[in-house]
């Protein structure tokens, strides 16, 4: 990948998603996220606002001011899992079909 195509803002946003993964129980504050990203709290807040607008992040219902991954990412993960399961099933059927031919 040519580094000239990389965007600092997009890279920071993707790192934020990774940093929020596994923090669903308590969430992260913008300050905590900023520490993990090595950026300012205002940049972390901006990233969170953009992710929240896309449904990728939500404010924690029991911990206001803290954020966790949102439903859009869970939906994407579920779609991938269903797709992989369907592919595995099709592969198993193909394997059974071809093993009978031999």
C-alpha positions as CSV (number, residue, x, y, z in Angstrom):
1,X,0.0,0.0,0.0
2,X,1.3,3.4,-1.0
3,X,1.6,5.6,2.2
4,X,0.6,8.7,0.2
5,X,-3.0,7.3,0.1
6,X,-3.2,7.0,3.9
7,X,-5.1,9.7,5.9
8,X,-4.1,10.5,9.4
9,X,-7.7,11.1,10.4
10,X,-9.0,7.9,8.9
11,X,-6.1,5.9,10.5
12,X,-6.9,7.6,13.9
13,X,-10.6,6.6,13.5
14,X,-9.7,3.0,12.7
15,X,-7.4,2.9,15.7
16,X,-10.3,4.2,17.8
17,X,-12.5,1.3,16.8
18,X,-9.8,-1.1,17.8
19,X,-9.2,0.7,21.1
20,X,-12.9,0.5,21.9
21,X,-13.2,-3.2,21.1
22,X,-13.5,-5.1,24.4
23,X,-14.6,-2.1,26.3
24,X,-18.3,-2.7,26.1
25,X,-18.8,-3.3,29.8
26,X,-17.6,0.1,31.0
27,X,-16.7,2.1,27.8
28,X,-14.0,4.6,27.4
29,X,-14.0,8.3,28.1
30,X,-12.7,10.7,25.4
31,X,-9.6,11.3,27.6
32,X,-8.9,7.6,27.9
33,X,-9.4,7.1,24.1
34,X,-7.0,10.1,23.5
35,X,-4.3,8.4,25.6
36,X,-4.7,5.2,23.7
37,X,-4.5,7.0,20.3
38,X,-1.7,9.3,21.3
39,X,-3.8,12.4,20.4
40,X,-5.6,15.2,22.1
41,X,-8.9,14.8,23.9
42,X,-10.5,17.2,21.3
43,X,-9.3,15.0,18.5
44,X,-10.7,11.9,20.3
45,X,-14.0,13.7,20.8
46,X,-14.1,14.5,17.1
47,X,-13.4,10.9,16.2
48,X,-16.1,9.7,18.6
49,X,-18.6,12.2,17.2
50,X,-18.0,10.9,13.6
51,X,-18.2,7.3,14.7
52,X,-21.4,8.0,16.7
53,X,-23.0,9.7,13.6
54,X,-22.3,6.5,11.6
55,X,-23.7,4.2,14.4
56,X,-20.3,2.6,15.0
57,X,-20.1,4.0,18.5
58,X,-22.7,4.8,21.2
59,X,-22.6,6.5,24.5
60,X,-22.6,3.9,27.3
61,X,-26.2,3.7,28.7
62,X,-25.0,3.3,32.3
63,X,-21.8,5.4,32.1
64,X,-22.6,8.8,30.6
65,X,-19.6,10.4,29.0
66,X,-18.1,7.0,28.1
67,X,-18.4,5.3,24.8
68,X,-18.5,1.7,23.4
69,X,-18.9,0.1,20.1
70,X,-22.3,0.6,18.5
71,X,-24.9,-1.5,16.8
72,X,-23.6,-0.8,13.3
73,X,-20.3,-2.6,14.0
74,X,-22.2,-5.5,15.7
75,X,-24.4,-5.8,12.6
76,X,-21.4,-5.9,10.3
77,X,-19.7,-8.6,12.5
78,X,-22.9,-10.6,12.4
79,X,-23.2,-10.3,8.6
80,X,-19.6,-11.5,8.3
81,X,-20.3,-14.5,10.6
82,X,-23.4,-15.5,8.7
83,X,-21.5,-15.2,5.4
84,X,-18.7,-17.3,6.6
85,X,-21.1,-19.9,8.0
86,X,-22.9,-20.1,4.6
87,X,-19.6,-20.4,2.8
88,X,-18.5,-23.2,5.2
89,X,-21.8,-25.0,4.6
90,X,-21.5,-24.7,0.8
91,X,-17.9,-26.0,1.0
92,X,-19.0,-29.0,3.1
93,X,-21.7,-29.8,0.6
94,X,-19.2,-29.5,-2.3
95,X,-16.8,-31.7,-0.4
96,X,-19.5,-34.4,0.1
97,X,-20.6,-34.2,-3.5
98,X,-17.0,-34.6,-4.9
99,X,-16.1,-37.3,-2.4
100,X,-19.0,-39.4,-3.8
101,X,-17.8,-38.9,-7.3
102,X,-14.3,-40.3,-6.6
